């Protein structure tokens, strides 16, 4: 699930696009590179996240090696928004 693009289903950030940067037993940690940065991710319950079929394959190795930047996340979200 790490590296996937998701939508928030609940809360004040409902409908916003995020990238899953980490997960534990019951939460995903989300970042958008602008308001929610990698060093302060949004903690979201599994049931409050809507997955897309889009995976950021270029982000996965960076996220696993802890070398991903907020700019990388913003670029991936922008690429997702511009796809046809």
TORLOBA-67958 format. One record per residue (C-alpha): residue in three letters; x, y, z. Coordinates in steps of 0.5 Angstrom, whole numbers, plus 500, padded with zeros to 3 digits. Last residue first. Layout:
ALAXYZ
...
! end
This chain:
UNK488522462
UNK493524467
UNK494531470
UNK492530477
UNK496523478
UNK502527475
UNK501533480
UNK501528486
UNK507525484
UNK511532483
UNK508534490
UNK511527493
UNK518528490
UNK518536492
UNK516533499
UNK523529499
UNK524522499
UNK530519502
UNK528514507
UNK530508504
UNK523505503
UNK520512501
UNK525513496
UNK524506493
UNK517507493
UNK517514490
UNK518512482
UNK513507483
UNK507512485
UNK501507485
UNK495509482
UNK489505482
UNK486509487
UNK485508495
UNK479511499
UNK482513506
UNK477513512
UNK477506514
UNK484505515
UNK485510520
UNK489516518
UNK495519521
UNK497525517
UNK504526516
UNK509531520
UNK516530517
UNK514528510
UNK510534510
UNK502535510
UNK501542508
UNK505542501
UNK508535500
UNK501531500
UNK503526506
UNK499520509
UNK501516515
UNK496510514
UNK493507521
UNK491500524
UNK497496525
UNK502501522
UNK503504515
UNK508509512
UNK508514506
UNK501513503
UNK501519498
UNK495524499
UNK489527495
UNK484531498
UNK477529498
UNK475530506
UNK481534509
UNK476537515
UNK475530516
UNK472524512
UNK474520506
UNK481522504
UNK483520497
UNK489516496
UNK495515492
UNK499509493
UNK507509495
UNK506505501
UNK500500500
! end
